[in-house]
Amino acid sequence: MCREGPRSLGRRGSRSSSSTKNIKARGAGTGTGTGTGTGTSAEIMGTLTCPRHMFLWGLSAVFLFAFASLYVQIPGLYGNEGILPARYQMRFTGKTLLELLRDSPTLLWLGPRLGLNTQQGMELICLLGVLLSFGAMVMNPLRDSLVFFCLWALYLSVYQVGQVFLYFQWDSLLLEVGFLTVLVAPLNLLRQTPSRHHDAITFWLIRWLLFRLMFASGVVKLTSRCPTWWGLTALTYHYETQCIPTPLAWYAHQLPVWFQKLSVVATFIIEIPAPFLLFSPIRSLRLGAFYLQVLLQILIILTGNYNFFNLLTIILCFSLLDDDHINFWLGYRKKMKCRTWSQAALSWTAFLIALTVYVFVAYWATVYFGLEINWEKKSLSSKTEFTYYQFNGFLKTVIASSIWLGLLSLFWEVVTTMLRCASVQGIFWKLLSIAQWAIFASAAATMFAISLVPYTYIEYESSSSIWPSVRKAYGTVERYQLVNSYGLFRRMTGVGGRPEVVIEGSMDKNSWTEIEFMYKPGNLSSPPPFVAPHQPRLDWQMWFAALGPHSRSPWFYSLVHRLLQGKRDVIALIQLEESRYPFGKQPPAFIRAHLYKYWFTEPNEDGSHPQQWWRRQFVEEFFPAVYLGDPVLDSLLSQHGLKDKVQMRERPETLVPRVLRLIREHVRTLSGPLVLWSLFSTAVAICLVKGLFSMPPRDSKCEPSPTEPKSRKTEDTAPPGAQGDKLQKDSESPHRPAEGDGGKNSQRSPRKQK
C-alpha cells in the first residue's frame, strides 16, 4: 500500500548519524506531523508518509467496492424496468446544462449527448469508477488529487438519482471522505514530494470527521431515549435484529446477559469519551484511541454485514498513525539513543498523563455505569447511574468544549505548519510553501466551520448558536454532500422479535409459495451469510419496510408489480439462480406479503447447534393479494408516480451502448460478492507482484527510482526548501541509497550503507 518497501522502512528507522546532523544543520523539517522536531516519539507524532499511502490505497479499495456493488444492481433497481427507474428523476425541462447541474449535480445530464439513456449512463459512471479506483489501487501515480475528485464526482452523480436505495449514512460518509481526500492526496502532475508541509493540516480534517462520526454515534443512542440503550440491554436484541447478520452473530447472541450489558458499556466508552483522545498531544493516547476504534469495527464486521462502512471507518483511523508506529508493526525499530534529562522528563510526563487518563476513564465508567463484580455468580453487573436530564446538561457542555478543542487542535496544526514553511530556505521556495500553506489552511478552516452545522444537530442549543453566515455557507454546499450529520443505531428495533416481510406467490390464489431472498432471513434452516463489503440494497430496504406499514415504503408496490410482470432484472436481486426462484418459468398470477417475527434459535441441551438457525411466528398480513392489472395496485402505483410511462423511442445502438451491453451480459450471472472479491483479489495480486519485482537484490547497485529523473542535483544544489523532504524521499525509495554525507555514500549498496 505504501510506496516504500520493507527494506526502505527499515533504513528510515536506522538513518546514519551524519544524515541526521545534516538535516538538523539545514533547519528544514522532514516530517509532516504535529511535532516540530524536538522531543521523543512518545510525545509527538512522526511523519505521515506511510499512513497517507495506506489511507489513499484503502479508500481506493472502498470506492472499488462501492461502485462494483452498485453496478451489479443497477438494472433491477434503476433500470427502465427496475423498481425505481432512474429516468423518472431526470427531467429535461429546457434548461441549460449549467442550470441542470446547479439544480441536481450529476453527470447523467451528459448521457443524451453520448447517446445513452439514464440506465446506461449509470452503468458507464460505475464502470469508470471501478476502473479509476482499480487503477489507483495498483498504480501509485493514480492516487492523485484529480483522480479522487473524479471518484467523488462520479459517486455523487449516482447518489443524486439513487433515491431511497442510496440514502444510507455510509453513502454520505463516502462522499464526504472522498471530497476531503482531494485535499489529502498529492497532485502527482506537479511531481510533489511524498511529504508536504501541509499534510498535517489536511490529515487533521480526516481526524475531525472520525471524531464527529464516532462521537455522534454514541451520543444519539442516549438522546433518543431508547430504553434498550439506557437499560444496557441493546445487544441482547442487536445480533438477531440487525439487517443481515453473519453466522457469528448467532453465537454472539448466546452470550450471557451480563456480558452483553458490559459490551454496551464498552461501546459507550469507545464512542463517547474515547474520540476526544484523537486530538491528544500525547502520541500514546492517540494510538490507544486507534486500537479502540479499530477493535469496535472489527467486532461489528464479524457479527454483521454493513457493506463497506466498517472498512471505511478503519481507514479513517489511519489518520492517527505515523511512520514510526508502522515501522514497529513491521519489526523495524529505531536505535536507542542517549536522551537528555529534558527528553526523559518529557517522556515520563507523557506516560503519567496517559496513565491518569486511562484511570480516569475507568473510574468514570465504574461510577456512571455502576460496574460491580459479583464474585458468587462470577459476573460483572452494570446499570445506568445517571438520568436523561443529567446527560443533556453534560452534552451541552461537551459539545461546546469539543468545538473549542477542535478549533485549538486545528490552530496548532496551522501554526506549526506555518513555522515549518517559514524555515524553508530560498525566497522562491519559501513563498511557494507559504502560499500552499495559506490555501490548505483556508480550506481546512472552511471545512471545519461548515461541518459545525450538521455536527451540532445532536444538541439543539449548540445548533442554534451557529453563526448565520456559517449556516448560509452550509446551505450553499449541502447538495454536494461535503459535510453530513451522523448517528448510527439511534434506536434498537426488533424488541420482542425481528419483524420480517415474507413475499409469497401463487398461480391459483389457493396454494402459496414463499419467495426466498439470497441474503435476508427467510428460510429457517438457511444460515446467515457473509456478504460484506457488498450491499444488497433491496434486502436492506426490505428490513426497513418491515418496521412499519407498507404505505411508508411505496417502492414495495413497484417491486410487487415487477414480480408479477416477471422482470428478470428485478428477480436477479432476489435470486440469481433461476432454480431457487419458484416462478422462473412463469410469473406468479398473484402476490401477497405476510409479516413474521423471527428469533435466533437456542442451542441444544448439549450445547450443540440446532438444525435450524431461526424460529418465527406469524403476525399479520403485510400486503394483500394482488394480480397484474389489479385496480388497487394500479392506484397505488399511480399515486406515487410509479406507473410505467411511455418510453422514448430507442436510438440506434452506438459503440458505447454496445460495449455496455456486452459487459452487462458477462456480469449478469455473477453475484455481487463474487464480482467485488474478484476485482479486489486481482488488484492485491498485481500489487504483490509489483512489490516482489520492485525489490532489488541486497548486493545490487541501487538505481534512481523510475518515478524520478535519473540526473539529480546534489544536496548542495537542490532547492533549499526541498532539502529535508529530499533526504526523506531518498531514504524511502527502495531503489535509492540514503544520502547525508555530501554524496560520498551515493554509490553504496544498502548492505554496505548499514
C-alpha positions, 0 to 999 in steps of 0.5 A, a space after each residue: 500500500 505504501 510506496 516504500 518497501 520493507 527494506 526502505 522502512 527499515 533504513 528510515 528507522 536506522 538513518 546514519 548519524 551524519 544524515 541526521 546532523 545534516 538535516 538538523 544543520 539545514 533547519 528544514 523539517 522532514 516530517 509532516 506531523 504535529 511535532 516540530 522536531 524536538 522531543 521523543 516519539 512518545 510525545 509527538 507524532 512522526 511523519 505521515 508518509 506511510 499512513 497517507 499511502 495506506 489511507 489513499 490505497 484503502 479508500 481506493 479499495 472502498 470506492 472499488 467496492 462501492 461502485 462494483 456493488 452498485 453496478 451489479 444492481 443497477 438494472 433491477 433497481 434503476 433500470 427502465 424496468 427496475 423498481 425505481 427507474 432512474 429516468 423518472 428523476 431526470 427531467 429535461 425541462 429546457 434548461 441549460 446544462 449549467 442550470 441542470 447541474 446547479 439544480 441536481 449535480 450529476 453527470 447523467 445530464 451528459 448521457 443524451 449527448 453520448 447517446 445513452 439513456 439514464 440506465 446506461 449512463 449509470 452503468 458507464 459512471 460505475 464502470 469508470 469508477 471501478 476502473 479509476 479506483 482499480 487503477 489507483 489501487 495498483 498504480 501509485 501515480 493514480 492516487 492523485 488529487 484529480 483522480 479522487 475528485 473524479 471518484 467523488 464526482 462520479 459517486 455523487 452523480 449516482 447518489 443524486 438519482 439513487 433515491 431511497 436505495 442510496 440514502 444510507 449514512 455510509 453513502 454520505 460518509 463516502 462522499 464526504 471522505 472522498 471530497 476531503 481526500 482531494 485535499 489529502 492526496 498529492 497532485 502527482 502532475 506537479 511531481 510533489 514530494 511524498 511529504 508536504 508541509 501541509 499534510 498535517 493540516 489536511 490529515 487533521 480534517 480526516 481526524 475531525 470527521 472520525 471524531 464527529 462520526 464516532 462521537 455522534 454515534 454514541 451520543 444519539 443512542 442516549 438522546 433518543 431515549 431508547 430504553 434498550 440503550 439506557 437499560 444496557 440491554 441493546 445487544 441482547 436484541 442487536 445480533 438477531 435484529 440487525 439487517 443481515 447478520 453473519 453466522 457469528 452473530 448467532 453465537 454472539 447472541 448466546 452470550 450471557 446477559 451480563 456480558 452483553 450489558 458490559 459490551 454496551 458499556 464498552 461501546 459507550 466508552 469507545 464512542 463517547 469519551 474515547 474520540 476526544 483522545 484523537 486530538 491528544 498531544 500525547 502520541 500514546 493516547 492517540 494510538 490507544 484511541 486507534 486500537 479502540 476504534 479499530 477493535 469496535 469495527 472489527 467486532 461489528 464486521 464479524 457479527 454483521 454485514 454493513 457493506 463497506 462502512 466498517 472498512 471505511 471507518 478503519 481507514 479513517 483511523 489511519 489518520 492517527 498513525 505515523 511512520 514510526 508506529 508502522 515501522 514497529 508493526 513491521 519489526 523495524 525499530 529505531 536505535 536507542 539513543 542517549 536522551 537528555 534529562 529534558 527528553 526523559 522528563 518529557 517522556 515520563 510526563 507523557 506516560 503519567 498523563 496517559 496513565 491518569 487518563 486511562 484511570 480516569 476513564 475507568 473510574 468514570 465508567 465504574 461510577 456512571 455505569 455502576 460496574 460491580 463484580 459479583 464474585 458468587 455468580 462470577 459476573 460483572 453487573 452494570 446499570 445506568 447511574 445517571 438520568 436523561 436530564 443529567 446527560 443533556 446538561 453534560 452534552 451541552 457542555 461537551 459539545 461546546 468544549 469539543 468545538 473549542 478543542 477542535 478549533 485549538 487542535 486545528 490552530 496548532 496544526 496551522 501554526 506549526 505548519 506555518 513555522 515549518 514553511 517559514 524555515 524553508 530556505 530560498 525566497 522562491 521556495 519559501 513563498 511557494 510553501 507559504 502560499 500552499 500553506 495559506 490555501 490548505 489552511 483556508 480550506 481546512 478552516 472552511 471545512 471545519 466551520 461548515 461541518 459545525 452545522 450538521 455536527 451540532 444537530 445532536 444538541 439543539 442549543 449548540 445548533 442554534 448558536 451557529 453563526 448565520 453566515 456559517 449556516 448560509 455557507 452550509 446551505 450553499 454546499 449541502 447538495 454536494 454532500 461535503 459535510 453530513 450529520 451522523 448517528 448510527 443505531 439511534 434506536 434498537 428495533 426488533 424488541 420482542 422479535 425481528 419483524 420480517 416481510 415474507 413475499 409469497 406467490 401463487 398461480 391459483 390464489 389457493 396454494 402459496 409459495 414463499 419467495 426466498 431472498 439470497 441474503 435476508 432471513 427467510 428460510 429457517 434452516 438457511 444460515 446467515 451469510 457473509 456478504 460484506 463489503 457488498 450491499 444488497 440494497 433491496 434486502 436492506 430496504 426490505 428490513 426497513 419496510 418491515 418496521 412499519 406499514 407498507 404505505 411508508 415504503 411505496 417502492 414495495 408496490 413497484 417491486 410487487 408489480 415487477 414480480 408479477 410482470 416477471 422482470 428478470 432484472 428485478 428477480 436477479 436481486 432476489 435470486 440469481 439462480 433461476 432454480 431457487 426462484 419458484 416462478 422462473 418459468 412463469 410469473 406468479 398470477 398473484 402476490 401477497 406479503 405476510 409479516 413474521 417475527 423471527 428469533 435466533 434459535 437456542 442451542 441444544 441441551 448439549 450445547 450443540 447447534 440446532 438444525 435450524 438457525 431461526 424460529 418465527 411466528 406469524 403476525 399479520 398480513 403485510 400486503 394483500 393479494 394482488 394480480 397484474 392489472 389489479 385496480 388497487 395496485 394500479 392506484 397505488 402505483 399511480 399515486 406515487 408516480 410509479 406507473 410505467 410511462 411511455 418510453 422514448 423511442 430507442 436510438 440506434 445502438 452506438 459503440 458505447 451502448 454496445 460495449 455496455 451491453 456486452 459487459 452487462 451480459 458477462 456480469 449478469 450471472 455473477 453475484 455481487 460478492 463474487 464480482 467485488 472479491 474478484 476485482 479486489 483479489 486481482 488488484 492485491 495480486 498485481 500489487 504483490 507482484 509489483 512489490 516482489 519485482 520492485 525489490 532489488 537484490 541486497 548486493 545490487 547497485 541501487 538505481 534512481 527510482 523510475 518515478 524520478 529523473 535519473 540526473 539529480 542535483 546534489 544536496 548542495 544544489 537542490 532547492 533549499 526548501 526541498 532539502 529535508 523532504 529530499 533526504 526523506 524521499 531518498 531514504 524511502 525509495 527502495 531503489 535509492 541509497 540514503 544520502 547525508 554525507 555530501 554524496 560520498 555514500 551515493 554509490 553504496 549498496 544498502 548492505 554496505 550503507 548499514 
